[in-house]
Amino acid sequence: MANNYTVRIQGKNSDITVAEDQSILDAALRANEWLPHSCTQGTCGTCKLEVLCGEVRHNESPEYTLTTDERAEGLALGCMATPCSDLVVEPIGGAGDNGIPRFPLRDYAGTVTVLEDIAANTRRLVVEVDTPMLFNAGQYVELIVPGHNVGRQYSLANPPTETRNLEFHVKLTTGGLATDGWIFGPMQVGDRISLRGPLGQFNLVNQQDEAAILIGGGTGLAPLKSIVQHALAERLVPELYLYHGGRRQEDLYDVGFFRDLAQEHEHFHYRPALSEEQWDGAMGMVTDVVLDDFSSCKGMSAYLCGPPAMVEAAVKALKRRRMAPRLIFREEFTIAAPNLAAVAQ
C-alpha cells in the first residue's frame, strides 16, 4: 500500500495529501488547488516547482526540461515529481489563477457514440460520459489507452455548456499508441473508455474588450471550436476572427459549420487557408494570410493552437503587427514520447 505525504503549496491556505506514487500536480488538481500546467507530460516546464522543504523523486523528468543543475537547486516538475517525504513547494510562476473558474481533476468513464472520418487521417470522436464534466473552453482531457495505463491528451471541441458529450478531433500518428493502435484501429462505437480531466490553462472564459484572432493548424482547431462557440454564446468578444490552416482541401473540416456561424453572427469571421493547393479561398501559410489581412494588431488578442512551428510563426507574425505579447495565448500540440505516461497528441 502506497504511503501518503502532506504537501504544502506556498501561498495556499491548505495542505494536500499526495500518495508516494502520485504526481504533485495530479494531487493538487484533484484537490481543486490550482497549479500552472500545460502539457502534463514533462516537456513544457510550465509546472516547474521549487522544493523548499523535503525530497522528491523526479521519475521520467526530461533533462532538457529539468536540467541536472536545476535539480541540484531544488527545482522539480509538478507533473512528474512524486514525494519521498512531506513537502513544501512553491510554483516558479506563482500559483495565482487570475480569477479563472477552476474545476477539479476527476476520473471519468464513458461510451463512444461517434467515430467518423472528417479529414485526411483525421477523425471526430465523441464520448458520452457517465457523469457531467465541467471545464473551461480551451481545456483538454487525457484518454486512457486500454491495456497500457497511459494517457494521451486531446482538446475538447464542444462548448462548456455540453458537459456529457465530449468531442475530440484526432490526427493519425503512424505507430501512435492511441491513434494507430486504438482510435484508428480497434475502437468502435459502443466501446467503453476511461478518461480524466479537465486539464490545461489555455482558455477564453471572461469578457474582454479586445477583438480576438484565433489561429489553428490541423486539429489545433479543436479547442478553438470550443472557444468560438462559448465566446459567441456568452458575447465575450466584440470581434472574433478564426483562421484554420491546412495543406490541401482534404485537410480542412467543419467548414460548413463555421461558415454557418459566420452567417449567424456578423462579428464572427472565418478564414480557412491552404498552403499547397489552388482553390477559391485564402492561399499560403495561415500566418502569412493573417499578416496580409491586418496592417496592425495593436489592441487585439490572439489564441493559437497547433504544431509548435505554426504557433511560433504565429507569435512572430502577430508581434510584427504590434500585438502585445501578454495578449497572445498559445497551446502547442507535440508528438507523444513513447517513454512518458502522459503525452500530447
N, C-alpha and C positions, 0 to 999 in steps of 0.2 A: 504494500500500500504506500502511495507516494506521501512524503512529508509535505506539510503546508508551512509557508512562511508569511510573515507580515511585511508588507512593503508600504512605506510612506512616500507619497509624491510631494516633494517640496512645493509649498504654495497651496496645497489642498487641505481641507479640514478633516479628512478621514483617511484611515488606513484601508488597504485592500489585502485580501488573502490570496496568495499565489501558490499553487502546487509546484513541487520541485521540477516537474516535467512540463510546466505550463509557461508560456512566454509572459513577460511582464505586460506587454501590450494587450494580449488576449484577456488577461485577468482584469486589467483596468477597464477595457471597453465593456466587458460583461458586467462590471460593477457600475457602469454608466459614469465612469470617471474619464474624461476626455484627455487623450494624449495625441499630439500631432502624428500623423502617419499618412502614407500614400500607397506604397506598393505592398506592404506586409510581407515582402519576400527577401528583405535584406539588401536590395540593390539600389535603393534611393537615398538612404540615410536620413530621411525625414524624421524618423522616430528615435534619433540618437539621444541617449541619456547620459548624464554624469552620475556615477555611483558615488554618493557622498559617504555612505557607511555600509559595510557588508561586502559580500562577494557574490559574483555571478559566474555562470558557465556561458561562454559565448557560442557554443554549438557550431552551426554552419555559417556564422557571420563571415561574409566575403572580405578578404584582405583589402580589396580596392575600395570598399565602403567603410570599413573599420580597420585602420592600419595597426600594426604592432605598436607603434608609438602611442596611438590613441588609446589602445587597450591598457598600456602601461600608465597612462594618465588618468585612468578610471572611467573611460567612456565605454558605452555599450549600446547595442541596437535593441530597442524595446521589443521589436517583433521577433528577435532571435534569442535574446538572453533569457536564461532561466535562473532562479535564485538558488544559491547554496547556503543562504542564511537569511535572517531578517535584513531588510534593506531600507535605506533612504536614498531616493533618486531624484534628480531634477532634469526635466526636459531641456535640451540645449536651446530650443527655440521658444521656450516658455510653454505653459500649459493652458494659456487663455484660449477661449473658444469664440471670442468676438460676438457673443450673443446668438450664435447659430444654434438652432434646435439640435439636440443630440439624442440619439436613440441607442439603447444598449445592444451590444452584440449578443446574438442568440443563435442557437442551432434550430434548423427547420427541416421538415420533410415535406415532399410534395409529389405531384404526379405530372408527368409530361403530357401536355394537352395539344401542343402544336410543335411540329418539327418539319420545316419546309425550306427548300432552296429558294433564296431570294436574289442572289447574285452569284457571280463566278466564285466557286469554292466558299460560299457564304451561306449560312443557314440561320433562320429565325427559330429560336427555341422559346417556348412559353411553358412555364411551370406553375401549376396551381398549388399553392402552399396550403397546408392544413390549417395553419393559423396565420392571421394577417401580419405582414412585416411593415413597420413604419420606417421611413427613410427620407432622406433629402434628395431632391432632383440632382443627379450627377453622381450619386454614390454607386458602389459596386458590391457584389457578393462573391463568395467562393463556392463553387460547385465541387462537391467531394467525389473524386473518381472512384467508382466501386472497386473493391478489392485492393486498393492501394493506400487508402487513408491519406490521400494527397489532395490539396485544394488547388483549383485553378480559378483565376479571377475573371469575372465578366461584369461589365457595367449594366445597370438597369436601364432599359429603354422606355419603360412605362412610366407615367407620371405618378407622383406620390399619392394621389387620390386612389389609385388602383393598387391595393395592398395585398390582394390574393393572387392575381395573375401576373407573374413576373416575366418580363420579356427580355431576351438576350439576343445579340447578334454575334455569331460565332464564325470566325475565319479559320479555314482549314490550315493546319501546320503539318507538313509532311513528317510523319513519325511522332507527332504530338500525342502524348499520353491521353489527354482529354478529348482531342479532336479526331485525329486519325484512328485512335484506339477506342473511341467511345461515341462521341456525338455524331461523327460521320461514319461510324461503324455499327455496332450492335444496338445502339439506343433506338427505342421505338416509342411511339405514342402509347401511353398507358403505363410506362415504366415508373417505378417509384425511385426517387433520388433524394439525397441529403445535401443540404447547403447551409451556409452560415453567413450572417450579415446583420445590419448593413456595415460597410466599411468605407473608408476614404474621406477626404476633406475637400474634394472637388465638388462644388455645388453653386447653384444660384437659388437663394432662398428668400432674401429680403428685397423689398422695393428699392430701386436705385434710380438716380436722376440721369445717369449716363446711358446713352444708346449702347447696345452690345453687339459685337461681331463674334459669331460662333464659327469656328473653322474645324472641320473634321476630315480625317483621312481614313478611308476604308471603314472598318467597323468602329472607328472613333466617332462615328455618327450616333452610336447607341446612347451615351449619356446626354448628348446634345438634343436628341429627340425627347428625352425626359424633360430636360431643361426648357425646351421650346414650349412644350405642352403646358408645363407648370407656369412659365412666365406669362403666356397668353391668357391662361385661365384666371390668374391672380393679378393680371395687369401690373407686372413688376417692372417692366422696362418700357420707356417711351418709344423706342425704335429698335427692332430686332432684325439682324442680318445673319442668315445661315448660309455658309459655304460648305460644300461637300466635294472633295477631290477624289478622282479615280483615274485610271489609265484609259479605260475603254468604257463604252456604254454598258457592257456586261458587268462592270464593277459597281454601277450605281444601283440603288434600291430605294424603295419608298418614295420615289419621285412624285407619283400621283398624290400620295398623302400630303407631302409638303406643298405641292402646288395648290391643292385644295385649301390648305391652311392659309396660304398667301392670298387666295381669293376671298376668304372669310375675314381676314384681318389686314387692314390696309397698312398697318405699321409693322407687318412681318414680311420680310423679303427673302426669297430662296434662290440660291445661285449655285447649281452643280457645275463642275468644271472637269474637262478631260484633258489629259496631258499627251496622249498618244493616238488619238483618233479624231478625224474630222466629224463634226456634227453641227447641229444648228444652235448649240449653246456655247457657253464660255469655253475657251481653249487655253491650254497652258497649265503650268503648275498652279495649284489653287492659291498659293501665297502670292504669286505674280498677278493673278486675277484680282485679288484684294488690293494690291498696290495700284493696279490700273483703275479701280473703282473709287478709290479715296485719295484725294490730294493731301488730306490731313485727317488724322485720327485723334487729334488732341481733344480731350474731354470725353473720350469714349472708353469702353471697357472691352475685354476680349476673353473668350472661353475657348481653349484649344484642346483637342483630343485626337490622338493618332500615334503613328510611329515617332520615335524620338527625333529623327531627322526632319520630319514635317513640322513638328512642334517647334524645334529650334529655328527653322527657317521662318515660321510664322512670327515668332518673337522678334527676330531681327527685322522683318518686314514692318511690323507694327511700330517698333521703335523708330524706324526710318520715317514713319508718318506721325511721329511725335506723340504716340500713346504713352502714358505714364506707366512705367514698369509695375508699379503697385496695383494697377488695374488689369494686369494680364494674368489670367489664371490658367493652369495647364494640368493635363492628365496624360501621361505617356504610356503607350502600350508597348511592352517589351516581350520578347520571346521567352518562353519558360526555360529555366535552367533545370536540367534533369536531377540535380542533387539537392534541390530545395523542396521543402514541404509545402510552401505556398508560393505560387509563381503566377506572373501576369500572363495574359493571352498575347 
